[in-house]
Amino acid sequence: MNTVLSAFGLQGRTILITGASSGIGRQIALSCAGAGATVIVSGRNGERLQAVLDELGGEPHRMLAADLNDDAQVDALSRAVGKIDGLVHSAGVSALSPLRMASREHIESQLATNVIAPMLLTRHLLARQCISNGGSILFISSISAHIGVRGVSAYSASKAAVEGMARSLSVELASRSIRVNCVAPGLVRTPMLEAALATTGGLDATIARYPLGIGQPEDVANAAIFFLSSASRWITGRALVLDGGHTVE
């Protein structure tokens, strides 16, 4: 095998992916499996998760349904995972509201799902020595952590918090050669985006602000494979913006 290309492969690695029942998480799972990894998919919706597992072809891949906002389920998930080489936190929520109209529940729900849940799952997995030395942890962030976007103050705050946490964690885990990074996508054509656009109008004005157009889930999955593979062995504590040139102008 070409030694350059082999650095991007995931053969022999086991990857846990949260939020894998749809959208970006689902595509990361499919792409990781295509790159040779054994995939463990996790999410709240067992029926949709089973559909993804069926797409993966079943064993050796497996599913572990869990609500990451439930401490008992997080503990059970960390006990059931076993040894992994990579962890992708793709589970997340986004809700629109100007800050002046945002309720405490609106703010706390996004912080709970987007920040506290991935932090606690990571803590459990590290405490149980589930993540192999030389492994990789990847958090799916957002360009909302880097630029101002109307109506997403709580979401932006949650993603900026994740990136700050990832930088600190990267230093904590460097002695074990475990890398910690983020990818921060712009608009990606997912069911979540389609639902949002149904209430705000069409895509034409949005696409016009993306020189290369809006992204596809595969674009994020390809970046995820890079960060999970040995090709990124000398990169940690970084956030890669994937936005088709949106933030260049």
C-alpha positions in Angstrom: 0.0 0.0 0.0 1.1 3.6 -0.7 2.7 4.8 2.5 1.3 8.3 2.1 -2.2 7.1 1.6 -1.9 4.5 4.4 -1.4 7.3 6.9 -5.0 8.3 6.3 -6.4 4.8 6.8 -8.3 3.7 9.9 -7.6 -0.1 9.6 -7.5 -1.8 12.9 -9.0 1.1 14.8 -12.2 1.3 16.8 -14.1 4.6 16.8 -17.0 5.7 19.0 -19.2 8.3 17.4 -22.0 10.1 19.3 -24.9 11.7 17.5 -24.5 9.0 14.8 -28.2 8.4 14.1 -28.4 11.2 11.5 -26.7 14.0 9.7 -23.0 14.6 10.2 -22.6 11.9 12.8 -24.1 9.3 10.5 -21.9 10.2 7.7 -18.8 10.2 9.9 -19.7 6.6 10.9 -20.2 5.5 7.3 -17.0 7.1 6.2 -14.9 5.8 9.1 -16.1 2.3 8.3 -15.2 2.8 4.6 -11.7 3.8 5.8 -11.3 0.5 7.6 -12.4 1.3 11.1 -14.7 -0.7 13.4 -17.4 1.7 14.4 -19.5 2.0 17.5 -22.5 4.3 16.8 -24.3 6.0 19.7 -27.4 8.2 19.9 -30.7 8.6 21.6 -33.0 7.2 18.9 -32.5 3.5 18.9 -34.6 2.9 15.7 -32.6 5.4 13.7 -29.4 4.1 15.2 -30.3 0.6 14.1 -30.9 1.9 10.6 -27.3 3.3 10.5 -26.0 0.0 11.9 -27.8 -1.8 9.1 -26.1 0.6 6.6 -22.8 -0.3 8.1 -23.5 -4.0 7.5 -23.8 -5.1 11.2 -20.9 -6.8 12.9 -18.1 -6.1 13.7 -19.8 -2.6 14.0 -22.2 -2.1 16.9 -24.6 0.4 18.4 -25.0 1.6 22.0 -28.1 3.8 22.4 -27.7 6.4 25.1 -29.0 9.8 26.2 -25.9 11.8 27.0 -27.8 14.1 29.3 -28.6 11.2 31.6 -25.7 10.4 34.0 -26.7 6.8 34.4 -26.8 6.2 30.7 -23.4 7.9 30.2 -21.9 5.7 32.9 -23.4 2.6 31.2 -22.2 3.6 27.8 -18.6 4.1 29.1 -18.7 0.6 30.7 -20.0 -1.0 27.5 -17.6 0.6 25.0 -14.4 -1.3 25.8 -11.1 -0.1 24.3 -11.3 2.6 21.5 -8.8 4.4 19.4 -10.9 7.4 18.5 -13.9 9.3 19.8 -16.0 11.7 17.8 -18.5 13.9 19.7 -21.1 14.8 17.0 -24.2 14.9 19.3 -25.6 18.4 19.6 -28.6 20.7 19.4 -29.2 24.2 18.1 -32.2 26.5 18.6 -32.7 30.0 17.3 -33.5 32.9 19.7 -32.2 36.4 20.2 -30.6 36.6 23.6 -33.1 39.2 24.8 -35.9 36.6 24.2 -34.0 33.5 25.4 -35.2 31.7 28.4 -33.0 30.0 31.0 -34.3 26.7 29.7 -33.2 27.6 26.1 -29.7 28.5 27.3 -29.2 25.7 29.7 -30.5 23.0 27.3 -27.9 23.9 24.7 -25.1 24.1 27.2 -26.1 20.8 28.7 -26.1 18.9 25.4 -23.3 20.7 23.6 -20.8 21.2 26.4 -21.5 19.3 29.6 -22.6 16.0 27.9 -19.4 15.6 25.8 -17.2 16.7 28.7 -18.8 14.1 31.1 -18.7 11.3 28.5 -15.0 12.1 27.8 -14.3 12.1 31.6 -15.9 8.7 32.0 -14.0 7.2 29.1 -10.7 8.6 30.3 -11.3 7.5 33.9 -11.9 3.9 32.6 -8.8 4.1 30.4 -11.0 3.4 27.4 -9.1 5.6 25.0 -5.9 4.0 23.8 -2.6 5.9 24.0 -2.0 7.5 20.6 -5.7 7.9 20.1 -7.7 10.9 18.9 -10.7 12.8 20.3 -12.6 15.0 17.9 -15.4 17.5 18.8 -17.7 18.8 16.2 -17.9 22.5 16.8 -19.3 25.3 14.5 -18.2 28.5 12.7 -20.6 30.1 15.2 -17.8 29.8 17.7 -15.7 32.0 15.4 -18.0 34.6 13.9 -21.1 36.4 15.0 -24.4 34.9 13.8 -27.8 36.4 14.6 -30.0 34.5 17.0 -27.6 31.8 18.1 -26.0 33.4 21.2 -26.5 30.3 23.3 -25.3 27.9 20.6 -22.3 30.0 19.8 -21.4 30.2 23.5 -21.6 26.4 23.7 -19.4 25.7 20.8 -16.8 28.3 21.9 -16.8 26.6 25.2 -16.1 23.2 23.6 -13.2 24.6 21.7 -11.7 26.1 24.9 -12.2 22.8 26.7 -10.5 20.9 23.8 -7.4 23.1 24.0 -7.0 22.5 27.7 -7.7 18.7 27.3 -5.1 18.5 24.5 -2.4 19.6 27.0 -3.7 17.2 29.7 -3.5 14.2 27.3 -0.3 15.0 25.4 1.8 12.8 27.6 -0.3 9.8 26.4 0.0 11.1 22.8 -3.8 11.4 22.7 -4.7 14.2 20.3 -7.7 16.5 20.9 -9.1 18.7 18.1 -12.2 20.3 16.7 -13.7 20.8 13.3 -16.0 23.8 13.0 -18.3 23.5 10.0 -20.3 26.2 8.4 -23.7 25.3 6.9 -23.9 21.6 6.0 -26.9 20.1 4.2 -28.3 17.9 7.0 -31.8 17.2 8.3 -31.2 19.8 11.0 -30.4 22.5 8.4 -33.4 21.5 6.3 -35.7 21.9 9.3 -34.3 25.3 10.2 -34.6 26.5 6.6 -38.3 25.4 6.5 -39.0 28.1 9.0 -36.6 30.8 7.6 -37.0 30.5 3.9 -34.9 29.2 1.0 -31.2 28.6 0.5 -30.4 31.1 -2.3 -29.3 34.0 -0.1 -27.4 31.6 2.2 -25.5 29.9 -0.6 -24.5 33.3 -2.1 -22.5 33.9 1.1 -20.5 30.6 0.6 -18.0 30.9 -2.3 -17.8 27.1 -2.6 -21.5 26.6 -1.7 -22.7 25.0 1.5 -21.2 21.8 2.6 -22.2 18.2 2.5 -21.8 15.7 5.4 -19.1 14.0 3.5 -17.0 17.2 3.7 -17.0 17.0 7.5 -16.5 13.3 7.5 -13.4 13.6 5.4 -11.9 16.1 7.8 -12.8 13.7 10.7 -11.0 10.9 9.1 -7.9 13.0 8.8 -8.0 13.9 12.6 -8.7 10.3 13.5 -5.8 8.9 11.4 -2.1 9.0 12.0 -1.8 11.6 9.2 -2.7 14.2 12.0 -0.3 12.7 14.6 1.4 16.1 15.1 -1.7 18.2 15.4 -3.5 18.8 18.7 -5.5 21.6 20.4 -6.7 23.0 17.1 -10.0 23.9 15.4 -10.3 23.5 11.7 -12.9 25.7 10.1 -14.8 24.1 7.2 -17.0 26.6 5.5 -16.4 26.8 1.8 -14.8 30.1 2.1 -17.6 31.8 4.0 -15.4 33.5 6.6 -12.7 34.6 4.1 -14.6 37.6 3.0 
